[in-house]
């Protein structure tokens, strides 16, 4: 029985290592790739470790880490901001990975959700927020602009914010733009992001002065769920510690 469990852990470990490497090669590499590779190495190592008290302690620490990771992921899922009601004045679309000049699947999901919201509320102004990362040929804002225009959203409804390099900066710079656009701080706002990201985005929006901001959750592409949650758990831990 123990050998079967070790063989299962070895197979799971190899899959995690390969997934972490391949997603890093074919998409923008980030901390999640290293988390998955490290997890794969840890799981695989049980196949070759002797049975002694040190291995038991190692197994206990590994199980504890898995439980903590899963617990934080569950907290993220069940603690999202209130969803938008269709009466917001402004919508901030949070940027995410661009692969060269091609939007990632997560970006397609976010912009599709924004386009669907526009059909419900065509008077809203959309701030497309995202700068250009080291593996990106165009800014995230520009990539989203093209998708939004192709989806039928008029240019006059779009405001580009091309300096943000983090979710915190997405809200910081977008708030500056919107305060100037409305010449007021009295406007109702929502943000668009993938469902895995809603909790942290809502907290960061509040840190930047958005009171009672609503969320428009976009579905996370199935092939990106593991990678996204692996990274998001780390980001939430950082948020809880550094408030940013």
C-alpha positions in Angstrom: 0.0 0.0 0.0 2.8 2.4 0.9 4.5 1.6 -2.4 1.3 2.5 -4.3 1.0 5.8 -2.5 4.6 6.6 -3.2 4.1 5.7 -6.9 1.1 8.0 -7.0 3.0 10.8 -5.4 5.9 10.3 -7.9 3.5 10.4 -10.9 1.8 13.5 -9.4 5.1 15.1 -8.8 6.3 14.5 -12.3 3.1 16.0 -13.7 3.4 19.1 -11.6 7.1 19.6 -12.6 6.2 19.2 -16.3 3.2 21.5 -16.0 5.3 24.2 -14.2 8.0 24.0 -16.8 5.8 23.9 -19.9 3.5 26.8 -18.7 6.6 28.8 -18.0 7.9 28.2 -21.6 4.7 28.9 -23.5 3.3 31.7 -21.2 4.7 34.4 -19.0 6.7 32.8 -16.2 5.8 33.8 -12.6 6.1 32.6 -9.0 3.4 30.0 -9.6 5.6 28.0 -12.0 8.3 27.7 -9.3 5.7 26.7 -6.7 4.4 23.9 -8.9 7.9 22.7 -9.7 8.9 22.8 -6.0 5.7 20.9 -5.1 6.4 18.3 -7.8 10.0 17.8 -6.4 8.7 17.4 -2.9 6.0 14.9 -3.9 8.4 12.9 -6.1 11.0 12.7 -3.3 8.8 10.5 -1.2 9.4 7.7 -3.7 13.1 7.6 -2.8 13.2 8.4 0.9 13.8 5.8 3.6 11.2 5.1 6.2 12.4 6.8 9.4 11.5 9.6 11.8 12.9 12.3 9.6 10.8 11.2 6.6 7.8 11.1 8.9 8.5 14.7 10.0 9.0 15.7 6.4 5.7 14.1 5.4 3.9 15.9 8.3 5.3 19.3 7.2 4.3 18.6 3.6 0.8 17.6 4.6 0.5 20.7 6.8 1.6 23.0 3.9 -1.0 21.3 1.5 -3.7 21.9 4.1 -2.8 25.6 4.6 -2.6 26.2 0.9 -6.0 24.5 0.3 -7.5 26.5 3.2 -6.3 29.8 1.9 -7.6 28.9 -1.6 -11.0 28.1 -0.1 -11.0 31.4 1.7 -10.3 33.2 -1.5 -13.2 31.4 -3.3 -15.8 32.2 -0.6 -14.9 35.8 0.3 -15.5 37.9 -2.8 -16.9 41.4 -3.0 -20.5 42.1 -3.9 -21.2 41.6 -7.6 -22.0 44.6 -9.8 -25.7 45.5 -10.2 -25.4 47.1 -13.6 -25.7 50.7 -12.4 -22.0 51.5 -11.9 -20.6 54.7 -13.4 -17.1 53.3 -14.0 -15.6 49.8 -14.5 -11.9 49.1 -14.1 -10.7 46.1 -16.2 -7.6 44.7 -14.5 -4.8 43.8 -16.9 -3.1 40.4 -17.0 -0.7 38.5 -19.1 0.0 39.3 -22.7 2.1 36.7 -24.5 4.1 38.8 -26.9 1.3 40.8 -28.4 -1.4 38.1 -27.9 -3.8 38.3 -25.0 -3.8 35.3 -22.7 -6.9 33.3 -22.0 -7.4 35.0 -18.7 -7.4 38.4 -20.5 -9.9 37.1 -23.0 -12.1 36.1 -20.1 -11.9 39.5 -18.4 -12.5 41.5 -21.5 -15.5 39.3 -22.5 -17.0 39.9 -19.1 -16.5 43.6 -19.6 -18.1 43.5 -23.0 -21.1 41.7 -21.6 -21.4 44.3 -18.8 -21.3 47.1 -21.5 -24.3 45.5 -23.1 -26.1 45.9 -19.8 -24.8 49.4 -19.0 -23.7 51.2 -22.2 -23.2 54.5 -20.2 -20.4 53.2 -18.1 -16.8 54.3 -18.7 -14.2 51.5 -18.8 -10.7 52.0 -17.5 -8.4 49.5 -19.1 -5.5 49.2 -16.7 -2.2 47.5 -17.3 1.4 48.4 -18.3 3.9 46.4 -20.4 5.7 43.6 -18.7 9.2 42.2 -19.6 7.7 39.4 -21.7 5.0 41.6 -23.4 5.4 43.4 -26.7 2.4 45.8 -26.0 0.8 47.1 -22.9 -2.0 45.1 -21.3 -4.2 48.2 -21.7 -3.6 48.3 -25.5 -4.3 44.6 -25.8 -7.6 44.9 -23.9 -8.5 48.0 -26.0 -8.4 46.0 -29.2 -10.6 43.3 -27.8 -13.1 45.8 -26.4 -13.3 47.6 -29.7 -13.7 44.3 -31.6 -16.5 43.5 -29.1 -18.5 46.6 -30.0 -17.5 48.9 -27.2 -17.1 52.5 -28.5 -13.7 54.2 -28.2 -15.3 57.1 -26.2 -16.2 54.6 -23.5 -12.6 53.6 -23.0 -9.9 55.2 -20.9 -6.4 53.6 -21.1 -4.1 53.4 -18.0 -0.7 52.0 -19.2 1.6 52.4 -16.2 0.4 49.9 -13.6 2.6 46.9 -13.0 0.6 45.4 -10.1 -3.0 45.1 -8.9 -2.3 47.7 -6.3 -1.1 50.1 -9.0 -4.1 49.2 -11.2 -6.4 50.7 -8.5 -4.1 53.5 -7.5 -3.7 54.9 -11.1 -7.2 54.1 -12.1 -8.6 56.1 -9.2 -6.5 59.1 -10.2 -7.9 58.9 -13.7 -11.5 58.4 -12.6 -11.4 61.2 -10.0 -10.3 63.5 -12.8 -12.7 62.1 -15.3 -15.7 62.7 -13.1 -14.2 65.7 -11.4 -15.5 64.1 -8.2 -15.0 61.2 -5.9 -18.7 60.5 -5.8 -19.1 57.8 -8.4 -20.1 54.1 -8.3 -17.3 51.8 -9.5 -16.8 48.1 -10.2 -13.8 46.1 -11.4 -13.5 43.1 -13.7 -11.1 40.3 -13.0 -11.1 36.5 -13.0 -13.0 34.8 -10.2 -9.8 33.6 -8.4 -8.6 37.2 -8.1 -11.7 38.9 -6.9 -11.0 38.7 -3.1 -7.5 40.2 -3.3 -8.5 42.8 -5.9 -11.4 43.9 -3.6 -9.0 44.4 -0.7 -6.5 46.3 -2.8 -9.3 48.5 -4.2 -10.4 49.4 -0.6 -6.7 50.2 0.3 -6.8 52.7 -2.5 -9.9 54.5 -1.4 -12.7 52.7 -3.3 -15.5 52.4 -0.9 -18.1 49.6 -1.6 -16.6 48.8 -4.9 -18.4 45.9 -6.8 -16.9 43.0 -8.7 -17.6 41.6 -12.1 -16.1 38.1 -12.0 -14.8 36.5 -15.1 -14.5 32.7 -15.4 -10.9 31.4 -14.9 -9.9 29.3 -18.0 -9.9 25.6 -16.9 -6.3 25.1 -18.1 -5.1 27.9 -16.0 -7.0 27.2 -12.7 -4.1 25.3 -11.0 -1.5 27.9 -12.0 -3.7 30.9 -11.1 -4.5 29.6 -7.6 -0.9 28.5 -7.0 0.2 32.1 -7.5 -2.9 33.7 -5.9 -2.4 32.0 -2.6 1.2 33.5 -2.4 -0.2 36.9 -3.4 -2.8 36.8 -0.6 -0.3 35.8 2.0 1.8 38.8 0.9 -1.3 41.0 1.1 -2.1 39.9 4.6 1.5 40.6 5.7 2.4 43.8 3.8 -1.1 45.2 3.0 -0.1 45.6 -0.6 
